């Protein structure tokens, strides 16, 4: 009997790669992609463990799951850095250029 490709293994891999690539997009795009990569990779691995002789491509699911975890971590770090920067500058300074310049100068003089 010919082995079938493992469903969602390639999807998990692609989502994991996209999650890492898009972590520089403020963490908003990459975080759901990383979560999706982790979930689809986990489901594919679980399906392969139930019928190991039926499917091939479990390596793609494993790599996709790992890349999903790495993408989640990267995106959470980016979100934390953005929140910290907003904390330093202040939310009100985002809409007022003079106040933003004043606060940036204060931060540089520390």
Helices and strands as residue ranges (DSSP letters): E 4-5, H 9-21, G 22-24, H 28-50, E 55-56, H 58-89, G 92-94, H 97-108
